[in-house]
Amino acid sequence: MRHRTVLVVARDVHRHVTGSRFGIGTAVDYERGALGFGLAGWQQMGTGDLDGLSGEFLEVSWAGPELTVTRDLFGSIPVLHTGGSGWVAVSDSLLLLRDLRTAMGSTTTVSLEAATARTRTLAITHQSMSPETLLDQISSLPAGRSFHVERRGLGLRMRLGGDSLPVRVARVQDDRAELTRRIAASTVAVVRALADSPCVVPELALSGGVDSRMMLAAVRRAGAQDQVLIESWNRSAANEADYACAQQLSRWGGFALNSRAGVDPGDPIRLSEAAIPVFATSHLGLYDRVLPMSGTWYNPRMVKLGGLGAELLKGNYGFRSLPQMAQWLSTGMKDASAHAAARHRAAVAQLAKGLRAIDVDPDAPDASEWHYAAYRAGQHGAAHSPMHLSAVRTLMQLDVLALGHRPDRPGTGVFTRAKGGMLDLLVLLDPDLAQQPYANAGIDLSADDVQQRLHQLGGPLTDEEVPSMRIFGKQAAAGGGPHALGGSIARAWGLGEDSGQVVELTQPWVDAVADRTLRAIHQDLGNLTRNELKRVNAVGDAGPGPAKRLSAVLLAS
């Protein structure tokens, strides 16, 4: 092999390539106190190797015989890889890679285990559960890992790089109080930097719970409550308690709620004609929970602040070992379908493979939360990622993950549950705010509670502990969004426009699924999808049924 060709396909690709380096997204370097939008921003940051950084980004670099793909620590952008004789391809789209394999004369077969496991409508099955995808010849990267392709003689060799999340956490030796203080300080630093930037408008969606209140505490501590757009909406009965609590906090704290006066959110950017083709070449078969609402990026100057990432600390699946998870899936999350046993066996098998792939013992008491961190955390709350890559989720950082897996007493395996860690962050940032009523009265804190926690954490957070954080580059430089190739592939598959008729649209593909059991399960998903769509006005408002049903396009023979 004397020649090598690197072909990069992305929206406005020429804006995101410098020399032998391609990069899109937002990177946050907490150690150096820098946040960079896009490749130009990263270069200004002075950060060489992006491995281990937070944010939501993807970098591809090539030099000599090797090509390297690196992304943010929690894998907000899916990285899928496949290959054949003399070629290797990396993408965030299963549909694109399937089509590419066909074009290259390579076969693609359905992974019956992975496809069957993913048909359950539980959060833990809404995304890839192991490096295996719905298709046997296409694999995905767990969080923390990078991907390398080397030219070896007349062939190519693929290998993984980077460390698994447990290995990275093992290097964090700080105790609970030190970690909590550092997370609180870094959150304030990011909020202050964004609030002071002329390029963005920070936005906080405030509920009556702990997670968003912790972010409000960071806003107040940063002195930015007049620079951050704080919102809370009462759109349904389910929002009433949260909205009432947000109003009370607004009166107490003296900040405006839902006031966009003087705010310039930027002009909407139409990136695609419709939402379904955006989904078809991004999250299809990879993340089932949220379909895009449209093909337009609204409010492009606004950066959302929120508590996404708190589950890394609180736990998303209840700190369970794999046997406990299997019992939970069997009894606590009942499946009444005719194929319940097959779906259960497949899900447990996929969970076990996913855990072993990240060096976690399936019998570990916190196995479930390692699985969440490696396979779901990056995509959870990232429904925007097919449209843009400029969100900043301040709690998506290694220290938060390390704190979530720090034993209360060394050797006991007892972990802080529920909201304890988030309340500690809140108490450190704003003791007075921590004592205000919550939508859930069961977590109200007294003055004595707050003082006790402050004492155990080493006293209030000082101004000297808050580091400086600089922003490099402009938000628009982060890039992202659907590209023309993806759109053409989606249209070729009949996914060129939005449609509430998901069941009818997908029926030919369901009929073409070769495996009888998988075909029957997707017929059941059609019934579920019909019921979901009866309750809502748009496909994007429905539950996971439409997204899971649409995955039949990948499974059809």
C-alpha positions as CSV (number, residue, x, y, z in Angstrom):
1,M,0.0,0.0,0.0
2,R,1.9,3.0,-1.3
3,H,-0.9,5.5,-1.1
4,R,-3.3,6.6,1.5
5,T,-6.5,8.7,1.1
6,V,-8.3,10.3,3.9
7,L,-11.8,11.4,3.0
8,V,-13.7,13.6,5.5
9,V,-17.4,14.3,5.1
10,A,-19.1,16.9,7.3
11,R,-21.2,20.0,7.0
12,D,-19.0,23.0,5.9
13,V,-16.0,20.6,6.2
14,H,-13.6,23.2,4.8
15,R,-14.2,25.4,7.8
16,H,-13.1,22.6,10.2
17,V,-9.9,21.3,8.7
18,T,-6.4,22.7,9.3
19,G,-3.5,20.8,7.8
20,S,-4.0,17.1,8.8
21,R,-6.5,17.8,11.6
22,F,-10.3,18.0,11.5
23,G,-12.4,19.0,14.5
24,I,-15.9,20.0,15.4
25,G,-17.5,20.7,18.8
26,T,-16.8,22.3,22.1
27,A,-13.9,21.2,24.4
28,V,-13.5,22.1,28.1
29,D,-10.2,21.8,29.8
30,Y,-10.8,22.2,33.5
31,E,-7.2,21.7,34.4
32,R,-6.0,24.6,32.3
33,G,-9.1,26.7,32.7
34,A,-10.1,26.9,29.1
35,L,-13.1,26.4,26.9
36,G,-12.7,26.3,23.1
37,F,-15.3,26.4,20.4
38,G,-14.2,24.5,17.3
39,L,-10.8,23.6,16.0
40,A,-9.6,27.2,15.9
41,G,-10.6,27.6,19.6
42,W,-8.8,24.5,20.6
43,Q,-5.6,25.7,18.9
44,Q,-5.9,29.0,20.8
45,M,-6.4,27.1,24.1
46,G,-2.9,25.6,23.7
47,T,-4.2,22.1,24.4
48,G,-2.4,19.6,22.3
49,D,-3.9,16.1,23.1
50,L,-7.7,16.4,23.6
51,D,-7.9,13.0,25.2
52,G,-9.9,13.1,28.5
53,L,-11.3,16.6,28.0
54,S,-15.0,17.3,28.7
55,G,-17.5,18.9,26.3
56,E,-18.9,17.5,23.1
57,F,-16.4,17.3,20.3
58,L,-14.8,15.0,17.7
59,E,-11.3,15.3,16.3
60,V,-9.7,13.3,13.5
61,S,-5.9,13.7,12.9
62,W,-3.6,11.8,10.5
63,A,0.1,11.7,10.3
64,G,2.4,9.2,8.7
65,P,0.9,5.7,8.8
66,E,-1.7,6.4,11.5
67,L,-5.1,8.1,11.8
68,T,-6.6,8.9,15.2
69,V,-10.2,9.7,16.2
70,T,-10.6,11.4,19.6
71,R,-13.8,12.7,21.2
72,D,-15.0,14.1,24.5
73,L,-14.7,12.0,27.7
74,F,-18.3,10.8,27.8
75,G,-18.8,10.3,24.1
76,S,-21.5,12.8,23.3
77,I,-20.9,12.1,19.6
78,P,-21.3,8.4,18.7
79,V,-18.2,6.9,17.1
80,L,-18.9,3.9,14.9
81,H,-16.3,2.0,12.9
82,T,-16.3,-0.7,10.2
83,G,-14.0,-1.8,7.5
84,G,-13.2,-4.1,4.6
85,S,-10.3,-5.0,2.3
86,G,-8.1,-1.9,2.2
87,W,-10.5,0.5,3.8
88,V,-11.8,1.6,7.2
89,A,-14.7,4.0,7.9
90,V,-15.7,5.9,11.0
91,S,-19.0,7.7,11.4
92,D,-21.7,8.8,13.8
93,S,-24.3,7.2,11.5
94,L,-25.3,3.5,11.3
95,L,-27.4,4.2,8.2
96,L,-24.5,5.8,6.4
97,L,-22.0,3.0,7.3
98,R,-24.5,0.4,6.2
99,D,-24.9,2.1,2.8
100,L,-21.1,2.5,2.5
101,R,-20.6,-1.2,3.1
102,T,-23.1,-2.0,0.4
103,A,-21.3,0.4,-2.0
104,M,-18.0,-1.2,-1.2
105,G,-19.3,-4.7,-1.9
106,S,-19.2,-5.8,1.8
107,T,-22.0,-7.7,3.5
108,T,-23.9,-6.5,6.5
109,T,-25.9,-8.7,8.9
110,V,-28.2,-8.1,11.8
111,S,-27.0,-8.7,15.4
112,L,-30.0,-10.5,16.6
113,E,-29.0,-10.2,20.3
114,A,-28.3,-6.5,20.2
115,A,-31.4,-5.8,18.0
116,T,-33.7,-7.8,20.3
117,A,-32.3,-6.2,23.5
118,R,-32.9,-2.7,22.1
119,T,-36.6,-3.3,21.5
120,R,-37.4,-3.0,25.2
121,T,-38.8,0.5,26.0
122,L,-36.6,1.1,29.1
123,A,-34.1,3.9,29.5
124,I,-31.3,1.4,29.8
125,T,-32.1,0.0,26.3
126,H,-32.5,3.4,24.5
127,Q,-28.9,3.3,23.3
128,S,-26.1,0.9,22.4
129,M,-25.6,-1.3,25.5
130,S,-22.2,-2.7,24.5
131,P,-19.7,-2.0,21.7
132,E,-22.0,-4.2,19.5
133,T,-24.5,-2.3,17.4
134,L,-27.7,-3.5,15.6
135,L,-25.4,-4.6,12.8
136,D,-22.7,-7.3,13.3
137,Q,-20.0,-5.6,11.2
138,I,-20.3,-2.2,12.8
139,S,-19.0,-1.5,16.3
140,S,-19.2,1.5,18.6
141,L,-16.7,3.0,21.1
142,P,-17.6,3.2,24.8
143,A,-16.9,6.5,26.5
144,G,-13.3,7.3,27.3
145,R,-11.8,5.4,24.3
146,S,-10.3,6.7,21.1
147,F,-9.9,4.9,17.8
148,H,-6.7,4.4,15.7
149,V,-6.1,3.1,12.2
150,E,-2.5,2.1,11.3
151,R,-1.1,1.2,7.9
152,R,0.7,-2.1,8.2
153,G,2.4,-3.4,5.1
154,L,-0.3,-4.0,2.6
155,G,-3.2,-3.8,5.1
156,L,-4.8,-1.7,7.8
157,R,-4.9,-2.4,11.5
158,M,-7.6,-1.0,13.8
159,R,-7.1,-0.7,17.5
160,L,-8.6,1.2,20.5
161,G,-6.7,3.9,22.4
162,G,-7.4,5.9,25.6
163,D,-8.3,4.4,28.9
164,S,-11.6,3.0,30.2
165,L,-13.6,5.2,32.6
166,P,-12.8,3.1,35.6
167,V,-9.1,3.3,34.9
168,R,-9.4,7.1,34.6
169,V,-11.3,7.4,37.9
170,A,-8.8,5.2,39.7
171,R,-6.2,7.9,39.1
172,V,-8.3,10.5,40.9
173,Q,-7.1,10.2,44.5
174,D,-8.8,13.1,46.2
175,D,-11.2,12.5,49.0
176,R,-14.9,13.3,48.9
177,A,-14.7,16.8,50.3
178,E,-11.8,17.8,48.0
179,L,-13.7,16.5,44.9
180,T,-16.9,18.2,45.9
181,R,-15.2,21.6,46.4
182,R,-13.3,21.3,43.1
183,I,-16.5,20.5,41.2
184,A,-18.4,23.4,42.8
185,A,-15.5,25.8,42.0
186,S,-15.2,24.7,38.4
187,T,-18.9,25.1,37.8
188,V,-18.8,28.7,39.0
189,A,-15.8,29.3,36.7
190,V,-17.6,28.0,33.6
191,V,-20.8,30.0,34.4
192,R,-18.8,33.2,35.0
193,A,-16.9,32.8,31.8
194,L,-20.0,32.2,29.7
195,A,-21.9,35.1,31.4
196,D,-19.0,37.4,30.6
197,S,-18.7,36.3,27.0
198,P,-20.2,38.7,24.4
199,C,-20.6,35.7,22.0
200,V,-23.2,33.7,24.0
201,V,-26.3,34.0,26.1
202,P,-26.4,31.5,29.0
203,E,-29.9,30.0,29.6
204,L,-31.0,28.1,32.7
205,A,-34.2,26.1,32.9
206,L,-35.1,26.1,36.5
207,S,-37.3,23.5,38.1
208,G,-38.1,22.8,41.8
209,G,-35.5,20.1,42.2
210,V,-31.9,19.9,43.3
211,D,-30.0,19.7,40.0
212,S,-31.1,22.9,38.4
213,R,-31.0,24.7,41.7
214,M,-27.4,23.8,42.1
215,M,-26.8,25.5,38.7
216,L,-28.8,28.5,40.0
217,A,-26.5,28.6,43.0
218,A,-23.5,28.6,40.6
219,V,-25.1,31.5,38.7
220,R,-25.6,33.5,41.9
221,R,-22.1,32.7,43.2
222,A,-20.7,33.9,39.8
223,G,-22.6,37.2,40.2
224,A,-24.4,36.4,36.9
225,Q,-28.1,36.2,37.7
226,D,-28.7,39.4,35.7
227,Q,-26.7,38.0,32.7
228,V,-28.3,34.5,32.6
229,L,-31.7,34.0,31.1
230,I,-33.6,32.0,33.8
231,E,-36.7,30.3,32.6
232,S,-39.4,28.0,33.9
233,W,-42.6,27.1,32.1
234,N,-46.0,25.8,33.3
235,R,-47.0,23.8,30.2
236,S,-48.8,20.9,31.8
237,A,-50.1,19.7,35.2
238,A,-46.8,17.9,35.6
239,N,-44.9,21.2,35.6
240,E,-47.2,23.0,38.2
241,A,-45.1,22.3,41.3
242,D,-41.8,23.0,39.6
243,Y,-43.1,26.3,38.2
244,A,-44.6,27.4,41.5
245,C,-41.2,26.7,43.2
246,A,-39.3,28.6,40.5
247,Q,-41.6,31.6,41.0
248,Q,-41.0,31.5,44.7
249,L,-37.2,31.4,44.2
250,S,-37.5,34.3,41.7
251,R,-39.3,36.5,44.3
252,W,-36.8,35.4,47.1
253,G,-33.7,35.9,45.0
254,G,-34.8,39.0,43.1
255,F,-34.1,37.7,39.7
256,A,-36.3,37.9,36.6
257,L,-38.0,34.8,35.4
258,N,-38.9,34.2,31.7
259,S,-37.8,37.7,30.7
260,R,-36.1,37.9,27.3
261,A,-36.1,41.6,27.2
262,G,-32.8,42.8,25.7
263,V,-31.7,39.2,24.9
264,D,-30.4,38.5,21.4
265,P,-30.8,34.7,20.8
266,G,-29.5,34.9,17.3
267,D,-31.4,34.3,14.1
268,P,-32.7,30.7,13.6
269,I,-30.5,28.6,11.3
270,R,-32.3,26.2,9.0
271,L,-30.0,23.2,8.7
272,S,-32.4,20.7,7.0
273,E,-35.7,20.6,5.4
274,A,-37.1,18.2,7.9
275,A,-36.4,16.5,11.2
276,I,-36.8,12.9,10.3
277,P,-33.8,12.8,7.8
278,V,-31.7,14.5,10.4
279,F,-32.5,11.7,12.8
280,A,-32.1,9.0,10.1
281,T,-28.4,9.8,9.6
282,S,-27.6,10.6,13.2
283,H,-29.4,8.9,16.2
284,L,-31.2,6.2,14.2
285,G,-30.4,2.9,15.8
286,L,-28.1,4.6,18.4
287,Y,-30.3,6.7,20.7
288,D,-34.0,6.1,20.8
289,R,-35.3,8.5,23.4
290,V,-35.7,11.8,21.5
291,L,-36.5,12.6,17.9
292,P,-35.6,16.1,16.7
293,M,-38.5,18.5,16.7
294,S,-37.4,20.1,13.4
295,G,-34.5,20.7,11.1
296,T,-33.9,24.2,12.4
297,W,-31.4,25.4,15.0
298,Y,-33.3,27.9,17.1
299,N,-31.6,30.5,19.3
300,P,-28.0,29.7,18.1
301,R,-26.3,32.2,20.5
302,M,-27.9,30.6,23.5
303,V,-26.0,28.1,25.7
304,K,-28.0,26.0,28.0
305,L,-26.9,25.6,31.6
306,G,-28.5,22.7,33.5
307,G,-28.0,19.7,35.8
308,L,-27.4,17.2,33.0
309,G,-24.6,15.0,34.2
310,A,-25.9,14.9,37.8
311,E,-26.8,11.2,37.3
312,L,-23.1,10.5,37.1
313,L,-23.1,11.4,40.8
314,K,-26.6,10.4,41.9
315,G,-26.8,7.2,40.0
316,N,-29.2,6.6,37.1
317,Y,-30.0,2.9,37.6
318,G,-29.8,2.6,41.4
319,F,-26.2,1.3,41.9
320,R,-26.9,-2.3,41.1
321,S,-24.7,-5.3,40.2
322,L,-25.6,-7.1,37.0
323,P,-27.5,-9.9,38.8
324,Q,-29.5,-7.2,40.6
325,M,-30.1,-5.4,37.3
326,A,-31.3,-8.6,35.8
327,Q,-33.8,-9.0,38.6
328,W,-34.9,-5.4,38.3
329,L,-35.5,-5.8,34.6
330,S,-37.4,-9.0,35.2
331,T,-39.7,-8.0,38.1
332,G,-39.5,-4.3,38.7
333,M,-39.7,-3.3,35.0
334,K,-42.1,-5.9,33.8
335,D,-42.4,-6.9,30.1
336,A,-45.8,-8.3,29.3
337,S,-45.1,-9.0,25.6
338,A,-45.2,-12.5,24.1
339,H,-41.4,-12.3,23.6
340,A,-40.5,-11.1,27.1
341,A,-38.1,-13.9,27.8
342,A,-36.1,-13.4,24.6
343,R,-35.9,-9.7,25.1
344,H,-34.8,-10.2,28.7
345,R,-32.1,-12.7,27.9
346,A,-30.8,-10.4,25.1
347,A,-30.7,-7.3,27.3
348,V,-28.8,-9.0,30.1
349,A,-26.3,-10.5,27.7
350,Q,-25.7,-7.1,26.2
351,L,-25.3,-5.5,29.6
352,A,-22.7,-8.1,30.5
353,K,-20.7,-7.5,27.3
354,G,-20.9,-3.8,27.8
355,L,-19.5,-4.0,31.3
356,R,-16.7,-6.3,30.4
357,A,-15.7,-4.0,27.5
358,I,-15.0,-1.2,30.0
359,D,-13.1,-3.4,32.5
360,V,-16.0,-3.6,35.0
361,D,-16.8,-6.8,37.0
362,P,-20.5,-7.5,36.3
363,D,-20.8,-8.4,40.0
364,A,-19.5,-5.0,41.2
365,P,-22.1,-3.1,43.4
366,D,-21.8,0.0,41.2
367,A,-21.8,-1.9,37.8
368,S,-25.0,-0.3,36.6
369,E,-23.6,3.2,37.0
370,W,-20.4,2.4,35.1
371,H,-22.6,1.2,32.3
372,Y,-24.6,4.4,32.4
373,A,-21.4,6.5,32.3
374,A,-19.9,4.5,29.4
375,Y,-23.0,4.1,27.2
376,R,-25.8,6.5,28.0
377,A,-24.5,9.6,29.8
378,G,-23.0,11.3,26.8
379,Q,-26.1,11.0,24.7
380,H,-28.6,11.6,27.4
381,G,-29.7,15.2,27.1
382,A,-27.8,15.5,23.7
383,A,-30.8,15.5,21.4
384,H,-29.4,18.8,20.0
385,S,-26.2,17.1,18.8
386,P,-27.3,16.3,15.3
387,M,-28.0,20.0,14.9
388,H,-25.1,21.7,16.7
389,L,-22.2,20.9,19.1
390,S,-22.0,24.0,21.2
391,A,-23.8,23.0,24.4
392,V,-21.9,23.2,27.7
393,R,-22.9,20.6,30.3
394,T,-20.8,21.6,33.3
395,L,-21.4,18.4,35.3
396,M,-20.1,16.2,32.6
397,Q,-16.6,15.9,33.9
398,L,-14.3,13.3,35.4
399,D,-14.4,14.7,38.9
400,V,-18.2,14.2,39.0
401,L,-17.9,10.6,37.9
402,A,-15.1,10.0,40.4
403,L,-17.2,11.5,43.2
404,G,-20.1,9.2,42.3
405,H,-17.9,6.1,42.7
406,R,-16.1,7.2,45.8
407,P,-17.0,4.9,48.7
408,D,-18.2,6.6,51.9
409,R,-15.9,4.3,53.9
410,P,-13.0,2.7,52.0
411,G,-13.6,-1.0,51.4
412,T,-17.3,-1.1,52.3
413,G,-18.7,-0.5,48.9
414,V,-21.4,1.8,50.3
415,F,-22.2,4.7,48.1
416,T,-23.9,8.0,48.6
417,R,-27.3,7.6,47.1
418,A,-30.0,9.8,45.6
419,K,-29.4,13.6,45.9
420,G,-26.8,13.7,48.6
421,G,-23.8,14.7,46.5
422,M,-25.8,17.3,44.6
423,L,-27.0,18.8,47.9
424,D,-23.4,19.0,49.1
425,L,-22.5,21.0,45.9
426,L,-25.5,23.3,46.5
427,V,-24.7,23.9,50.1
428,L,-21.1,24.8,49.2
429,L,-22.2,27.2,46.6
430,D,-25.1,28.9,48.3
431,P,-26.1,27.9,51.8
432,D,-29.1,30.3,51.9
433,L,-30.5,29.0,48.6
434,A,-30.1,25.4,49.8
435,Q,-32.5,26.1,52.6
436,Q,-35.3,27.4,50.4
437,P,-38.3,25.1,49.8
438,Y,-38.2,22.5,47.1
439,A,-41.0,21.1,44.9
440,N,-40.5,17.8,46.7
441,A,-40.8,18.7,50.4
442,G,-39.0,15.5,51.3
443,I,-35.6,17.0,50.6
444,D,-36.0,20.3,52.4
445,L,-32.9,21.3,54.4
446,S,-32.8,23.2,57.8
447,A,-30.2,25.7,58.9
448,D,-28.7,22.9,61.1
449,D,-28.6,20.5,58.2
450,V,-26.7,23.1,56.1
451,Q,-24.2,24.0,58.8
452,Q,-23.5,20.3,59.5
453,R,-22.8,19.6,55.9
454,L,-20.6,22.7,55.6
455,H,-18.6,21.6,58.6
456,Q,-18.1,18.1,57.1
457,L,-17.1,19.6,53.8
458,G,-14.5,22.0,55.2
459,G,-16.5,25.2,55.4
460,P,-18.0,27.5,52.7
461,L,-16.4,27.7,49.3
462,T,-14.0,30.7,49.1
463,D,-13.5,33.0,46.2
464,E,-9.8,32.0,46.1
465,E,-10.9,28.4,45.3
466,V,-12.7,29.5,42.1
467,P,-10.3,29.3,39.1
468,S,-10.3,31.5,36.1
469,M,-11.8,30.2,32.9
470,R,-11.2,31.6,29.5
471,I,-13.3,31.1,26.3
472,F,-11.5,30.7,23.0
473,G,-13.2,30.9,19.6
474,K,-16.8,31.7,18.7
475,Q,-19.7,29.5,19.2
476,A,-20.5,29.3,15.5
477,A,-17.1,27.8,15.0
478,A,-18.1,24.6,16.9
479,G,-19.9,23.4,13.7
480,G,-21.9,20.3,13.4
481,G,-25.3,19.7,11.8
482,P,-26.6,17.5,9.0
483,H,-24.6,17.2,5.7
484,A,-25.7,16.7,2.1
485,L,-24.6,13.1,1.9
486,G,-26.7,12.1,4.9
487,G,-29.7,13.9,3.5
488,S,-29.4,12.1,0.1
489,I,-29.1,8.7,1.8
490,A,-32.1,9.4,4.0
491,R,-34.2,10.4,1.0
492,A,-33.1,7.3,-0.9
493,W,-34.5,5.3,2.0
494,G,-37.8,7.2,1.9
495,L,-36.9,9.3,4.9
496,G,-36.9,12.6,3.2
497,E,-39.6,14.4,5.1
498,D,-41.4,14.5,8.5
499,S,-44.3,12.1,8.8
500,G,-46.6,11.1,11.6
501,Q,-47.3,7.9,9.7
502,V,-44.2,6.1,11.2
503,V,-45.9,2.8,11.4
504,E,-47.1,2.8,7.7
505,L,-43.7,4.2,6.5
506,T,-41.8,1.4,8.2
507,Q,-44.1,-1.5,7.5
508,P,-42.2,-2.7,4.4
509,W,-38.9,-2.8,6.3
510,V,-40.6,-4.7,9.2
511,D,-42.0,-7.2,6.7
512,A,-38.4,-7.7,5.4
513,V,-36.9,-8.5,8.7
514,A,-35.7,-12.1,8.3
515,D,-35.8,-13.3,11.9
516,R,-39.3,-14.3,12.9
517,T,-39.1,-13.3,16.5
518,L,-37.5,-9.9,15.8
519,R,-40.1,-9.2,13.1
520,A,-42.9,-10.0,15.5
521,I,-41.4,-7.7,18.1
522,H,-41.3,-4.8,15.6
523,Q,-44.9,-5.5,14.8
524,D,-45.6,-5.0,18.5
525,L,-43.6,-1.8,18.4
526,G,-45.9,-0.6,15.7
527,N,-48.9,-0.9,18.0
528,L,-47.0,0.9,20.7
529,T,-46.1,3.6,18.3
530,R,-49.7,4.1,17.2
531,N,-50.8,4.5,20.8
532,E,-48.0,7.0,21.5
533,L,-48.8,9.1,18.5
534,K,-52.5,9.3,19.5
535,R,-51.4,11.1,22.7
536,V,-49.3,13.8,21.1
537,N,-49.3,16.2,18.2
538,A,-45.9,15.4,16.6
539,V,-43.5,12.5,16.2
540,G,-40.9,14.4,18.2
541,D,-43.2,14.6,21.2
542,A,-43.7,10.8,21.4
543,G,-41.8,8.3,23.5
544,P,-39.2,5.8,22.2
545,G,-41.6,3.8,20.1
546,P,-41.3,5.8,16.9
547,A,-37.5,5.8,17.1
548,K,-37.2,2.1,17.8
549,R,-39.7,1.3,15.0
550,L,-37.7,3.4,12.5
551,S,-34.7,1.2,13.3
552,A,-36.3,-1.5,11.1
553,V,-34.7,0.2,8.1
554,L,-31.4,-1.1,9.4
555,L,-32.7,-4.6,10.1
556,A,-34.5,-5.3,6.8
557,S,-32.9,-8.0,4.7
